Amino acid sequence: MYHSIILLPKGAALFLFYGVGLIGICYTIPLFTSIVSSLIWRKKKTVKTWRLNLLLYGGATFGVIDHLWNRELFLMSENPWKDLALGVVITVAVFILWGIISAISKKIAVLQEEKV
């Protein structure tokens, strides 16, 4: 059962806070993490942090689009901790993917240096 925070008739969004507001929405964790990552990237502009930024914003964007598509952008379940846990799982999955991509990039760079 969901508590409706807004109604989305044919995609139109009306933003209203209800109870704890956006705290219970699963995409807030990846979105918050991507904003923090952007602040870090502004000080330390590396390819690695840029990739992390793109992956985090991609994860957050996916969550927002998924909720828009299902007309539940600002809906909260009865258990907001489940929503937050899902946001943490999404963010951890993005960090794992980033680690894999970083390791592969490092290995490719080493192999290219050995060829030269």
ZADO-1210 file (C-alpha; in nm, 4 decimals, padded with zeros to 6 digits):
<atoms>
<atom x="00.0000" y="00.0000" z="00.0000" code="MET" pos="1"/>
<atom x="00.1337" y="00.3430" z="-00.0933" code="TYR" pos="2"/>
<atom x="00.0605" y="00.6804" z="00.0602" code="HIS" pos="3"/>
<atom x="00.0016" y="00.9171" z="-00.2279" code="SER" pos="4"/>
<atom x="00.2023" y="01.2357" z="-00.2046" code="ILE" pos="5"/>
<atom x="00.1036" y="01.3615" z="-00.5477" code="ILE" pos="6"/>
<atom x="-00.1151" y="01.2572" z="-00.8331" code="LEU" pos="7"/>
<atom x="00.0394" y="01.2348" z="-01.1767" code="LEU" pos="8"/>
<atom x="-00.2407" y="01.2708" z="-01.4292" code="PRO" pos="9"/>
<atom x="-00.0885" y="01.1958" z="-01.7691" code="LYS" pos="10"/>
<atom x="00.2630" y="01.2905" z="-01.6562" code="GLY" pos="11"/>
<atom x="00.1869" y="01.6275" z="-01.4936" code="ALA" pos="12"/>
<atom x="00.3559" y="01.6551" z="-01.1553" code="ALA" pos="13"/>
<atom x="00.2347" y="01.8483" z="-00.8550" code="LEU" pos="14"/>
<atom x="00.4957" y="01.8503" z="-00.5804" code="PHE" pos="15"/>
<atom x="00.3598" y="01.8278" z="-00.2273" code="LEU" pos="16"/>
<atom x="00.5441" y="01.7261" z="00.0865" code="PHE" pos="17"/>
<atom x="00.3767" y="01.4653" z="00.3039" code="TYR" pos="18"/>
<atom x="00.5108" y="01.3471" z="00.6370" code="GLY" pos="19"/>
<atom x="00.8833" y="01.2940" z="00.5929" code="VAL" pos="20"/>
<atom x="00.8690" y="01.4134" z="00.2337" code="GLY" pos="21"/>
<atom x="01.1289" y="01.2814" z="-00.0071" code="LEU" pos="22"/>
<atom x="01.3158" y="01.0803" z="00.2552" code="ILE" pos="23"/>
<atom x="01.1361" y="00.7589" z="00.1636" code="GLY" pos="24"/>
<atom x="01.2028" y="00.7631" z="-00.2096" code="ILE" pos="25"/>
<atom x="01.4639" y="00.5169" z="-00.3335" code="CYS" pos="26"/>
<atom x="01.6349" y="00.7410" z="-00.5884" code="TYR" pos="27"/>
<atom x="01.7252" y="01.0107" z="-00.3331" code="THR" pos="28"/>
<atom x="02.0319" y="00.8176" z="-00.2121" code="ILE" pos="29"/>
<atom x="02.1957" y="00.7867" z="-00.5587" code="PRO" pos="30"/>
<atom x="02.0978" y="01.1479" z="-00.6353" code="LEU" pos="31"/>
<atom x="02.2490" y="01.2781" z="-00.3113" code="PHE" pos="32"/>
<atom x="02.5631" y="01.0703" z="-00.3711" code="THR" pos="33"/>
<atom x="02.5981" y="01.2077" z="-00.7243" code="SER" pos="34"/>
<atom x="02.5722" y="01.5642" z="-00.5963" code="ILE" pos="35"/>
<atom x="02.8455" y="01.4935" z="-00.3398" code="VAL" pos="36"/>
<atom x="03.0520" y="01.3288" z="-00.6134" code="SER" pos="37"/>
<atom x="03.0117" y="01.6407" z="-00.8290" code="SER" pos="38"/>
<atom x="03.1436" y="01.8566" z="-00.5475" code="LEU" pos="39"/>
<atom x="03.4443" y="01.6265" z="-00.5112" code="ILE" pos="40"/>
<atom x="03.5007" y="01.6311" z="-00.8883" code="TRP" pos="41"/>
<atom x="03.5081" y="02.0124" z="-00.8896" code="ARG" pos="42"/>
<atom x="03.8165" y="01.9969" z="-00.6646" code="LYS" pos="43"/>
<atom x="03.9783" y="01.6809" z="-00.8001" code="LYS" pos="44"/>
<atom x="03.9146" y="01.6607" z="-01.1718" code="LYS" pos="45"/>
<atom x="04.0217" y="01.3111" z="-01.2706" code="THR" pos="46"/>
<atom x="03.8865" y="01.0681" z="-01.5260" code="VAL" pos="47"/>
<atom x="03.8069" y="00.8263" z="-01.2434" code="LYS" pos="48"/>
<atom x="03.5842" y="01.0731" z="-01.0560" code="THR" pos="49"/>
<atom x="03.4243" y="01.1815" z="-01.3843" code="TRP" pos="50"/>
<atom x="03.3272" y="00.8206" z="-01.4581" code="ARG" pos="51"/>
<atom x="03.1868" y="00.7828" z="-01.1075" code="LEU" pos="52"/>
<atom x="02.9865" y="01.1016" z="-01.1565" code="ASN" pos="53"/>
<atom x="02.8353" y="00.9754" z="-01.4820" code="LEU" pos="54"/>
<atom x="02.7447" y="00.6387" z="-01.3323" code="LEU" pos="55"/>
<atom x="02.5848" y="00.7926" z="-01.0229" code="LEU" pos="56"/>
<atom x="02.3815" y="01.0444" z="-01.2217" code="TYR" pos="57"/>
<atom x="02.2792" y="00.7606" z="-01.4543" code="GLY" pos="58"/>
<atom x="02.1559" y="00.5552" z="-01.1595" code="GLY" pos="59"/>
<atom x="01.9644" y="00.8494" z="-01.0151" code="ALA" pos="60"/>
<atom x="01.8182" y="00.9399" z="-01.3545" code="THR" pos="61"/>
<atom x="01.7055" y="00.5817" z="-01.4075" code="PHE" pos="62"/>
<atom x="01.5228" y="00.5897" z="-01.0734" code="GLY" pos="63"/>
<atom x="01.3471" y="00.9158" z="-01.1529" code="VAL" pos="64"/>
<atom x="01.2448" y="00.7997" z="-01.5014" code="ILE" pos="65"/>
<atom x="01.1207" y="00.4672" z="-01.3653" code="ASP" pos="66"/>
<atom x="00.9055" y="00.6428" z="-01.1072" code="HIS" pos="67"/>
<atom x="00.7741" y="00.8938" z="-01.3628" code="LEU" pos="68"/>
<atom x="00.6897" y="00.6127" z="-01.6018" code="TRP" pos="69"/>
<atom x="00.4889" y="00.4325" z="-01.3353" code="ASN" pos="70"/>
<atom x="00.3268" y="00.7556" z="-01.2129" code="ARG" pos="71"/>
<atom x="00.4711" y="00.7193" z="-00.8668" code="GLU" pos="72"/>
<atom x="00.7375" y="00.9895" z="-00.8593" code="LEU" pos="73"/>
<atom x="00.6528" y="01.1103" z="-00.5106" code="PHE" pos="74"/>
<atom x="00.4907" y="00.8032" z="-00.3609" code="LEU" pos="75"/>
<atom x="00.6085" y="00.6544" z="-00.0354" code="MET" pos="76"/>
<atom x="00.5545" y="00.2983" z="00.0704" code="SER" pos="77"/>
<atom x="00.4359" y="00.2134" z="00.4178" code="GLU" pos="78"/>
<atom x="00.7946" y="00.1216" z="00.5010" code="ASN" pos="79"/>
<atom x="01.0234" y="00.4095" z="00.3955" code="PRO" pos="80"/>
<atom x="01.3244" y="00.2137" z="00.5230" code="TRP" pos="81"/>
<atom x="01.2755" y="-00.0335" z="00.2380" code="LYS" pos="82"/>
<atom x="01.2866" y="00.2563" z="-00.0082" code="ASP" pos="83"/>
<atom x="01.6045" y="00.3873" z="00.1504" code="LEU" pos="84"/>
<atom x="01.7572" y="00.0389" z="00.1514" code="ALA" pos="85"/>
<atom x="01.6842" y="00.0089" z="-00.2205" code="LEU" pos="86"/>
<atom x="01.8568" y="00.3441" z="-00.2752" code="GLY" pos="87"/>
<atom x="02.1612" y="00.2185" z="-00.0858" code="VAL" pos="88"/>
<atom x="02.1651" y="-00.1030" z="-00.2925" code="VAL" pos="89"/>
<atom x="02.1503" y="00.0985" z="-00.6158" code="ILE" pos="90"/>
<atom x="02.4348" y="00.3227" z="-00.4983" code="THR" pos="91"/>
<atom x="02.6491" y="00.0280" z="-00.3862" code="VAL" pos="92"/>
<atom x="02.5889" y="-00.1432" z="-00.7222" code="ALA" pos="93"/>
<atom x="02.7066" y="00.1742" z="-00.9002" code="VAL" pos="94"/>
<atom x="03.0229" y="00.1836" z="-00.6857" code="PHE" pos="95"/>
<atom x="03.0924" y="-00.1849" z="-00.7596" code="ILE" pos="96"/>
<atom x="03.0479" y="-00.1231" z="-01.1322" code="LEU" pos="97"/>
<atom x="03.2771" y="00.1805" z="-01.1056" code="TRP" pos="98"/>
<atom x="03.5413" y="-00.0325" z="-00.9319" code="GLY" pos="99"/>
<atom x="03.5224" y="-00.2940" z="-01.2066" code="ILE" pos="100"/>
<atom x="03.5475" y="-00.0298" z="-01.4805" code="ILE" pos="101"/>
<atom x="03.8411" y="00.1354" z="-01.3013" code="SER" pos="102"/>
<atom x="04.0245" y="-00.1978" z="-01.2642" code="ALA" pos="103"/>
<atom x="03.9711" y="-00.2829" z="-01.6316" code="ILE" pos="104"/>
<atom x="04.0903" y="00.0653" z="-01.7372" code="SER" pos="105"/>
<atom x="04.4020" y="00.0294" z="-01.5240" code="LYS" pos="106"/>
<atom x="04.4752" y="-00.3154" z="-01.6687" code="LYS" pos="107"/>
<atom x="04.4312" y="-00.1866" z="-02.0245" code="ILE" pos="108"/>
<atom x="04.6672" y="00.1039" z="-01.9526" code="ALA" pos="109"/>
<atom x="04.9307" y="-00.1364" z="-01.8164" code="VAL" pos="110"/>
<atom x="04.8976" y="-00.3643" z="-02.1189" code="LEU" pos="111"/>
<atom x="04.9320" y="-00.0678" z="-02.3562" code="GLN" pos="112"/>
<atom x="05.2474" y="00.0496" z="-02.1765" code="GLU" pos="113"/>
<atom x="05.3992" y="-00.3007" z="-02.2064" code="GLU" pos="114"/>
<atom x="05.3399" y="-00.2968" z="-02.5836" code="LYS" pos="115"/>
<atom x="05.5333" y="00.0269" z="-02.6253" code="VAL" pos="116"/>
</atoms>
